[in-house]
């Protein structure tokens, strides 16, 4: 098919969303080939590398009760599919349950909309597209189209012949099929609202009973901020809370300025690793050998002679080296001890070379002495405390009440898990945290402008006309080679945007961690918010404006004129741009669903980084960290998932909507399966699981719903159907009202635990009932051991709200041979010790 459009005026076919289907077929071929290779590779490697692909199953206590997946090539698919929601809730927690529920809601919506798109909208669009093509050939002088039946009716009356020269939109706007847009805008809006409310109600019921039935330390603890100076002691806080007569206080942890102690512990960890590295080099061997279940990368041996060892010894003895066999090892011959440089003097320009082992051991000994002294020191109290009540009901009453009449004083909120607390931020002044938060927010605003500059050339690649304005020679080459033109106009922008969406979240994750939030759970929600802002605004909004099918340069030139004329022209320009970009978004979703989801299942990133991390690993501690389960961060996966769902909603009634809805349905079906496996078997989500992300998902979907309605109105405005456009305005206001009522009604129930749920939980005990129903074979053994607990109760067993720097054991080095260390240290004692 030849591309006959010119760069002087937009091609009308492109305005209506028609493009060369070759682009889509090439994207399908590339994505399917990539996905099939990745999926087959996963099926082949999964039973061999269980240390990687079943890391959570092997190391997490709650995951051990999940069914063992067969080691056959495809035999694991059906057992994974049969895992119930109760098992997901019991093994992976509420966050995983809620995350997968979003995929199910998207599948329900896209299934219904795809049915109507194929049965109703596609036949109507195909019929009227053919009429437009025929009319354009017969009336090439007109700027728009006249339906064939209108033309026949006009020709039957001789006194209307002159009206053929009138603008065709005067007749085109009265065609009956335009009512289809209004009807389906109302239908799809109502359907999505119904799904949001029904799924939210179901999640609230599960959440209230699940959290109400468990008695974790976190659920019984309140985070009390804004503590006034006169109450900054644990005894006074306990007395104040108990005077409120809401329950007894079990313990109080008043946060203090532990910065000096934390700095010493950080220094100790750094010195400890350097000492372990020095001992590993000196002993000349690494005790941790590669497990055949991890990765097939041969670990290099350090310089020096080999030492015989029993290969059948378990991995724990390799790491801890507390067996009698190891205690008999000695160094085969005198080996040169490692050295290090100590820089001193002005500007640190002079140095002495000293024995590294003696230097770091002495430094470690002095740090241990300082840490023990600092642990006894009475630090300055801060306005933050963690108050643990005797029951969940008492904590919830305190959280849901106003404790003090002074503003910003004695504010009770939900507490993070002890493992989630970022203790270095607990003593950061509130003014400093606010300054960081606003500074990073402003920096993200500056980044938004920067990303716009980056996306301009990517948007230009979508169109040969835009390329012609910058690189005329390249545009001529592309016009002569249709396959190369498809690759440049379609595959290259899709790949560039995909890589940008993979890289940028790491920057925003770092920024979120710099804001000074108290818990990792809050950091994760902030990452979700920031990354969604990037994907939605910088990728969808800006990219849509700059990547219009007729060229972003000409669009920017027209925008000023259209803004002066009327607001309807702006809506029309946005609708035209979205219609012209439909091919790009279809290709983008195809690549994400068919190509990249199988790569996520294969854990391509871990496969790529493992050899790099392996090269840098030197000590047993480094090797132990290599086999830890990967962390599943919702902040990296959820924003793009929400964006793709919004894209599907926005395009649900436009021409060729069935293509977007079909690939979107495939994306969410594959994504649900892939993430189900990762959350249950391969990856670990370590934050306290409360399902708080659901409201963020629904809020952003509602934003996409409003954008969908504006798009439909703009599309009809482009067809001069102004009366029908006006009928869209009521549902826009109805959606805004729905958003307000939805937030006011359901948000408290997704934030707090209802007191009625706590009383009802005394009889229902849903969390443990789920454990019993989901894991019946293990029920008897767990009951005998007293381990019938929910996921969060099992995680928090033995934890308490204390800064780890105050209670962590000052462990010795983790090395190969302790006896060799003692002998080597005594042999080298004559060398002297450098003053630290």
Rosetta blueprint (number, residue, H / E / L):
1 X L
2 X L
3 X L
4 X L
5 X L
6 X L
7 X L
8 X L
9 X L
10 X L
11 X L
12 X H
13 X H
14 X H
15 X H
16 X L
17 X L
18 X L
19 X L
20 X L
21 X H
22 X H
23 X H
24 X H
25 X H
26 X H
27 X H
28 X H
29 X H
30 X H
31 X H
32 X H
33 X H
34 X H
35 X H
36 X H
37 X H
38 X H
39 X H
40 X H
41 X H
42 X H
43 X H
44 X H
45 X H
46 X H
47 X L
48 X L
49 X L
50 X H
51 X H
52 X H
53 X H
54 X L
55 X H
56 X H
57 X H
58 X H
59 X H
60 X L
61 X L
62 X H
63 X H
64 X H
65 X H
66 X L
67 X L
68 X L
69 X L
70 X L
71 X L
72 X L
73 X L
74 X L
75 X L
76 X H
77 X H
78 X H
79 X H
80 X H
81 X H
82 X H
83 X L
84 X L
85 X H
86 X H
87 X H
88 X H
89 X H
90 X H
91 X H
92 X H
93 X L
94 X H
95 X H
96 X H
97 X H
98 X H
99 X H
100 X H
101 X H
102 X H
103 X H
104 X H
105 X H
106 X H
107 X H
108 X H
109 X H
110 X H
111 X H
112 X H
113 X H
114 X H
115 X H
116 X H
117 X H
118 X H
119 X H
120 X H
121 X H
122 X H
123 X H
124 X H
125 X H
126 X H
127 X H
128 X H
129 X H
130 X H
131 X H
132 X H
133 X H
134 X H
135 X H
136 X H
137 X H
138 X H
139 X L
140 X L
141 X L
142 X L
143 X L
144 X L
145 X L
146 X L
147 X L
148 X H
149 X H
150 X H
151 X H
152 X H
153 X H
154 X H
155 X H
156 X L
157 X L
158 X H
159 X H
160 X H
161 X H
162 X H
163 X H
164 X H
165 X H
166 X L
167 X L
168 X L
169 X H
170 X H
171 X H
172 X H
173 X L
174 X L
175 X L
176 X H
177 X H
178 X H
179 X H
180 X H
181 X H
182 X H
183 X H
184 X H
185 X H
186 X H
187 X H
188 X H
189 X H
190 X H
191 X H
192 X H
193 X H
194 X H
195 X H
196 X H
197 X H
198 X H
199 X H
200 X H
201 X H
202 X H
203 X H
204 X H
205 X H
206 X H
207 X H
208 X H
209 X H
210 X H
211 X H
212 X H
213 X H
214 X L
215 X L
216 X L
217 X L
218 X L
219 X L
220 X L
221 X E
222 X E
223 X E
224 X E
225 X E
226 X L
227 X L
228 X L
229 X H
230 X H
231 X H
232 X L
233 X L
234 X H
235 X H
236 X H
237 X H
238 X H
239 X H
240 X H
241 X H
242 X H
243 X H
244 X L
245 X L
246 X L
247 X L
248 X L
249 X E
250 X E
251 X E
252 X E
253 X E
254 X E
255 X E
256 X E
257 X L
258 X L
259 X H
260 X H
261 X H
262 X H
263 X H
264 X H
265 X H
266 X H
267 X H
268 X H
269 X H
270 X H
271 X H
272 X H
273 X H
274 X H
275 X H
276 X H
277 X H
278 X H
279 X H
280 X H
281 X H
282 X H
283 X H
284 X L
285 X L
286 X L
287 X L
288 X L
289 X L
290 X L
291 X L
292 X L
293 X L
294 X L
295 X L
296 X L
297 X L
298 X L
299 X L
300 X L
301 X L
302 X L
303 X L
304 X L
305 X L
306 X L
307 X L
308 X L
309 X L
310 X L
311 X L
312 X L
313 X L
314 X L
315 X H
316 X H
317 X H
318 X H
319 X H
320 X H
321 X L
322 X L
323 X L
324 X H
325 X H
326 X H
327 X H
328 X L
329 X L
330 X L
331 X L
332 X L
333 X L
334 X L
335 X L
336 X L
337 X L
338 X L
339 X E
340 X E
341 X E
342 X E
343 X E
344 X E
345 X L
346 X H
347 X H
348 X H
349 X L
350 X E
351 X E
352 X E
353 X E
354 X E
355 X E
356 X H
357 X H
358 X H
359 X H
360 X H
361 X H
362 X H
363 X H
364 X H
365 X H
366 X H
367 X H
368 X H
369 X H
370 X H
371 X H
372 X H
373 X H
374 X H
375 X H
376 X L
377 X L
378 X L
379 X L
380 X L
381 X E
382 X E
383 X E
384 X E
385 X E
386 X E
387 X E
388 X E
389 X E
390 X L
391 X L
392 X H
393 X H
394 X H
395 X H
396 X H
397 X H
398 X H
399 X H
400 X L
401 X L
402 X L
403 X L
404 X L
405 X L
406 X L
407 X L
408 X L
409 X L
410 X L
411 X E
412 X E
413 X E
414 X E
415 X L
416 X L
417 X L
418 X L
419 X L
420 X L
421 X E
422 X L
423 X H
424 X H
425 X H
426 X H
427 X L
428 X L
429 X L
430 X H
431 X H
432 X H
433 X H
434 X H
435 X H
436 X H
437 X H
438 X H
439 X H
440 X H
441 X H
442 X H
443 X H
444 X H
445 X H
446 X H
447 X H
448 X H
449 X H
450 X H
451 X H
452 X H
453 X H
454 X H
455 X H
456 X H
457 X H
458 X H
459 X H
460 X H
461 X L
462 X L
463 X L
464 X H
465 X H
466 X H
467 X H
468 X H
469 X H
470 X H
471 X L
472 X H
473 X H
474 X H
475 X H
476 X H
477 X H
478 X H
479 X H
480 X H
481 X L
482 X H
483 X H
484 X H
485 X H
486 X H
487 X H
488 X H
489 X H
490 X H
491 X H
492 X H
493 X H
494 X H
495 X H
496 X H
497 X H
498 X H
499 X H
500 X H
501 X H
502 X H
503 X H
504 X H
505 X H
506 X H
507 X H
508 X H
509 X H
510 X H
511 X H
512 X H
513 X H
514 X L
515 X L
516 X L
517 X L
518 X L
519 X E
520 X H
521 X H
522 X H
523 X H
524 X H
525 X H
526 X H
527 X H
528 X H
529 X H
530 X H
531 X H
532 X H
533 X H
534 X H
535 X H
536 X H
537 X H
538 X H
539 X H
540 X H
541 X H
542 X H
543 X H
544 X H
545 X H
546 X H
547 X L
548 X L
549 X L
550 X L
551 X L
552 X H
553 X H
554 X H
555 X H
556 X H
557 X H
558 X H
559 X H
560 X H
561 X H
562 X H
563 X H
564 X H
565 X H
566 X L
567 X H
568 X H
569 X H
570 X H
571 X H
572 X H
573 X H
574 X H
575 X H
576 X H
577 X H
578 X H
579 X H
580 X H
581 X L
582 X H
583 X H
584 X H
585 X H
586 X H
587 X H
588 X H
589 X H
590 X H
591 X H
592 X H
593 X H
594 X H
595 X H
596 X H
597 X H
598 X H
599 X H
600 X H
601 X H
602 X H
603 X L
604 X H
605 X H
606 X H
607 X H
608 X H
609 X H
610 X H
611 X H
612 X H
613 X H
614 X H
615 X H
616 X H
617 X L
618 X L
619 X L
620 X H
621 X H
622 X H
623 X H
624 X H
625 X H
626 X H
627 X L
628 X L
629 X L
630 X E
631 X E
632 X L
633 X L
634 X H
635 X H
636 X H
637 X H
638 X H
639 X H
640 X H
641 X H
642 X H
643 X H
644 X H
645 X H
646 X H
647 X H
648 X H
649 X H
650 X H
651 X L
652 X L
653 X L
654 X L
655 X L
656 X L
657 X H
658 X H
659 X H
660 X H
661 X H
662 X H
663 X H
664 X H
665 X H
666 X H
667 X H
668 X H
669 X H
670 X H
671 X H
672 X H
673 X H
674 X H
675 X H
676 X H
677 X H
678 X H
679 X H
680 X H
681 X H
682 X H
683 X E
684 X E
685 X L
686 X L
687 X L
688 X L
689 X L
690 X L
691 X L
692 X L
693 X H
694 X H
695 X H
696 X H
697 X H
698 X H
699 X H
700 X H
701 X H
702 X H
703 X H
704 X H
705 X H
706 X H
707 X H
708 X H
709 X H
710 X H
711 X H
712 X H
713 X H
714 X H
715 X H
716 X H
717 X H
718 X H
719 X L
720 X L
721 X L
722 X H
723 X H
724 X H
725 X H
726 X H
727 X H
728 X H
729 X H
730 X H
731 X H
732 X H
733 X H
734 X H
735 X H
736 X H
737 X H
738 X H
739 X H
740 X H
741 X H
742 X H
743 X H
744 X H
745 X H
746 X H
747 X H
748 X H
749 X H
750 X H
751 X H
752 X L
753 X L
754 X L
755 X H
756 X H
757 X H
758 X H
759 X H
760 X H
761 X H
762 X H
763 X H
764 X H
765 X L
766 X H
767 X H
768 X H
769 X H
770 X H
771 X H
772 X H
773 X H
774 X H
775 X L
776 X H
777 X H
778 X H
779 X H
780 X H
781 X H
782 X H
783 X H
784 X H
785 X H
786 X L
787 X L
788 X L
789 X L
790 X L
791 X H
792 X H
793 X H
794 X H
795 X H
796 X L
797 X L
798 X L
799 X L
800 X L
801 X L
802 X L
803 X L
804 X H
805 X H
806 X H
807 X H
808 X L
809 X L
810 X L
811 X L
812 X L
813 X L
814 X L
815 X L
816 X L
817 X L
818 X H
819 X H
820 X H
821 X H
822 X H
823 X H
824 X H
825 X H
826 X H
827 X H
828 X L
829 X H
830 X H
831 X H
832 X L
833 X L
834 X L
835 X L
836 X L
